[in-house]
Amino acid sequence: NMSHELRTPLNAILGFSELMTRDAALTAEQRENLAIINRSGEHLLSLINDVLDMAKIEAGRTTLQERDFDLHQLLAELDGLFQLRAAGKGLALRVAWAADVPRFVCADEGKLRQVLINLLGNAVKFTAAGSIELWVEPAALPAAGPVCSLRFVVQDTGLGILPAEQAAIFEPFVQAASGRSTPEGTGLGLPISRQFARLMGGELMVSSTGAPGQGSCFTVVLPLRRVDDDGRARQPSVGRRPIGLASGQPVYRLLVADDNAASRKLLANFLTALGFAVRTAENGHAAVQIWKEWQPHLIWMDMRMPVLDGRAATRQIKGALRQGQQTVIVAVSAGVLAEERTAVLAEGCD
């Protein structure tokens, strides 16, 4: 419930501010104001994510989502993500890895990414001058089997952390003196990072003299499984924005079913602007009726709706033999728990 209630209005804030930036008639000041709204919304989203992550950890609801991924590509993406931020403060940032670090591994990429983003974000925040480095290397001699242990080291030349405070910074909502001197932060990034590292079978540690300029060194040691390189390197994202359907396309009918008026309007506006034929429904019962009359090619189905929820509506549509099976149903939810994803797919969502 917390996830759904917090994310739903935030989705509207981020979505409509993004939609408005596409207006060619905007003045420079209006674009700047929209950028501020979007940045503030993203910051709020990161805080909400931290609180929800901590709640899931404390409730024992956090699970691993392991898959094969390109570790070198992940590190390169982090380099790109933080270079501008570091350059803005006049800091030198280096992201590098040893030659014997495997390229393809199997682990929870999302959690590893979040841990490294938390550590690099803190390093940039608490470093006024000098440099930051993320270095990755094997943590032990190469083993014969597929499991390898890697060490991720984030070193900075920032404020440092006093030895007496180093145990406390891994407690929820606790910050070191250097953290309390800055206006941002909740004291959740490091506790979440340590819990994620432990969930993945590893550990997160810190060393620092606490002397300004000597900075801190955070080390994450994780066991990962090597994966054979079979030519599946990810292509880097080119960051392009769709502006419409190619010419000569048939009319695609899309139905947006959502009880939240702002979410419904946002998605309908995005899709209509691209050239789709779009209709909307405010609950599952209305969605089923429109499906019977209009036969949409695809339905964006919110899972939580009054009268008839998205799961029940999906069961009714998919249960209509061949006719229902031809309709693609995409589950839409503000929930982020892995078990919810499994449940909605089991109901028949595509």
N, C-alpha and C positions, 0 to 999 in steps of 0.2 A: 504493500500500500504506500509506504513512504516513497519508494522508487517511482511508482506511477504518479502520485500526486505532485512530486517535486519536478519530475522531468516533463510532464505534459505542458504546463505553462511555459517552461523554459524552452521547449521545442518550438513553441509559437514565437517567442522573442527572437531566437536565433534564426528561425526559418523566415519570418517576415522581414527581418533586417537584411537578410541575404537576398530575398526576393526584390526588395526595394533598390538594392544596389544595381540591379539590371536596367533601371530606368535611365535612358541616355540623356534625359532632360535635367538631371540632378545638377545642382551647383557644387562647387568644390567644398563649400562649407557643409552642405547637406551630406556629401559623401564622407567627410570627416566625422560628422556627428553619428552617422550610421556605423562607421568603423569603431567608434567608441562604444556604441551599444553592443556591437558584436563582440568586441574584446572583453567587455564587462560580463556579457553573457557566458562567454567561454570560461572566464575566470570563475564565475559562479558555478558552472557545470563541473569544473575540476574540484571545487570545494564539496559539492554535493556527492561527487563520485568518491571522494576520500571518506566522507562520513558514512556513506552506504557500504563501502568496502570494509570499513572498520566494524560496522554493525554485523555484516555477514561473517567476518572473521570471528567475532565474539560469539555469534550464534552457531558457529561450526558449520556454516552453509557454503563456505568457499571450497570450490573443487578445481582440479586441474583440467585444462583443455589442451592436451598435448597433440602436436601435429608436426609434420616435417616442414622446415622453413630454411631460408637462406640467411645464415647468421651474418655473413659479410655484408649482405645487402641491408640488413637491419642496422648494423653499425654505421654504414654509409648514410642511411637515412637520418640517424641521430646526429651525425656530423652536420648534415645539411640543416637540420632543425635548429641547432644551437649556434651555428656559426654567426648568423646575423645578430643574435642576442648578445653573444660574447663580444663581437666587433663593436656593438653599440656602446659597450663599457670600456672599450680599448683593451680587451683581453685577448690573448692568444689561446686558441682552442685546438687541441690535437686529439684526434680519434684514430687509433692504430691497433694492429694486432700482430702477433707473432706468425711466422710463416707456417708453423705446424698447427695452427688453430683450424679445425675442420670448417669447411664452408657450409655444408648441409648437416643439420642436426635435428633431433626430435625433442621437443620440450614445449612448455606453455609459452609461446611467443608473446602473447599479450601481457602476461605477468612479468616476464623478463624485460620487455620494453618499458613497462610502467616503473619497475625498480630503477632502471638506468636513467629514465627521464627524471625521476625524483632526485636521484643523486646528482645528475648534471645540472638540474634546475637549482638545487641548493648551492652547488659550487658557483654558478654564475651569480646568484643572489648575494652570497656572502664574500665575494671576491671583488675588491675595489681596484686592484692593480696586479699585473703579472700574468699568470697562465693557468690553464686547466687542461688536464689530460685524462682521457679514458684509454686504458691499455688492457688488452686481453691476451692471456697466455695460458698454456696448460698448467694446471696446478700440481701435476704429478707426472712421473715418467709415463710415456705412452703404454697403455695396457693392450693386451692381445685381443680382448673382446671389443664389442661396439661401444661400451660405456667409456666416456672420457670425462675428466674433471677439469673445468676451466675456471680461471681466476679473472674477474673483472675488477680493475682498480681505477677509482676516480680520485685523482690527486689535484689539489688546488693550492693557491698561495694566498688564501683569504684570511679571515679573522681567527680561525682555529677554534677548538673546543677544549675547555679546561678538563684535565683528567678527572676531576671530581664530578663533572657533569656528564661524562660519556656514557654511563649506564642509564641515566635518567632520560636521555634523548630518545630512547627506544620505547618509552612509555607513552601511551596516547595522551595528546593535548599538552605534553611537556615540551618546553623549548629551552635551549641553552641561552646564556646571557646574550650571545650574538644574535640569536633568533628573536629574542624579545625586543631588541633594539630596532628591528625593522617593522614596518607597518603591515606586512603581509604574512600569511601563514597561519596554520591551525595546530601545528605540532602533530600532524597525522602521517605525513609522508614517510618518515623513517620507520615508525612502528609498522605501517602497512608493508613497507619494503622488506623489513626483517621477517615478518610473518609469511610473505610471499616466498622469500628465499627458503625458509624452513619448509614450507609446503612443497617446494620443488626438490627437497632433500638436501639443501645447502645451508649456508649461513652468511649473514651480513655482519661485518665487524668494522670498527673505527679505530684509528690511531691519530693522536694530535698532541702537541705539547701545549696548545692553548696560546702560543705566542703569535701575535698578529704578524702577518707576512709569511709565516711558516705553514699556515693553512692546516688542512685536514686530509686524511687519506682513508677513503671508504673502500673496503674490499668485499666482494661477493664471490664465494666459491660455490660452484654448482656442478652436479653430475648431469651430463647430457649424453644422449645417444647419437653416435655418428650415423649418418645416412649416406649411402653411395651417391656420388655425383652422376646423375643420369641425364644431364642436359636440361634440367628443369629450372635454370636460373630465372629469377623473376625479372620482368622488364620494369625499369623504373617508371614511375608515374609521370605522365607528360602534363598533367594538370589542366586538361582541356575541359571546356564547359559545353554541354550540348545546347544547341540553339533551336533545334526543330527536327522534324522528320525529313528524311531524304525525299526528293520528289518521286512521284509515281507510287507511293505507298497506299495500301487500302486504308479505309477508315477503321481505326482500332477503337473499340468501345471499352472504356475503363470505368469501373464503379469504385467510389471511395465510401466505405462504410465506417463511420466514427461518430460517437455520441458527443464528442467535444467539438463545438462549432468552429473554434479557431484552428484546431488541427485539421478538421475536414476542409475548411476553406483554403488553408495553406497548401495542402497536397493537391487539391483540385486546381488551384491557380497555377502551380508549377506545371502540372500535366497539360492543362488547357493551353498554356503558352507554348508548349512544344508541338501542339497540333493534334493532340488526342481528343476524341469525343468523350466527355466526362459527365457522369451523373453522380449524385451523392445520396447517401442514406444515413439517417440518424440512429438507427438501431438494427439489430440482426433481422428482425421480422421484415422491416422495410427493405433490407438488402435482398432477402429471399424473394420478395414480391417483384422487385425490379429485375432480378436475375431471370425470373420466369417470363417477364414481358419483353425484356430488352436483350437478353442473352449477351452480356458483356464478355469480351475475350479474357479479361483479367479483373480480379477484385482485390482491392487493398482492404483487408478485413481487420478492423480493430478487435482485439480479443475481449476487452471489457466494455460491454454495452448493456443498457437496460432492455426490458421486454424480452429480447432473445440475444444472448451473448454471441461473440464471434465463433466460439467453438461449436455451439449448437447449430448456428447458421451454416457453418462449413459442413457439418455432418449432414444436414438436410440437402445441401447442394450436391455434395460429392456422392450422396446416396442415390441420386437420380440417374443411376446407370450411365450410359455413354454420354448423355447430354451434359451431366454434371462433371464428368471426368475431363471434358474438353475445356472447361473453364479453369484457368490458373488462379489460385488463391494465394496471395501473399499475406502472411500474418504480420500485423502491425501492433507493437506493444511497447510501452515505456518500461516494462519489466526487463531485467537484464540477467536474471538467474538462468544458468545453463539448463536446469531441469525444466524451466518453463518452455524453452526452445524445443526440448525433446517432446514435451507434452503436446504442444500445438502441432508439431509435425505428425504425431501419432493420430491426431484428430482428422488428418487428411489435407492439411495445408501443404502447398507446394514449396 
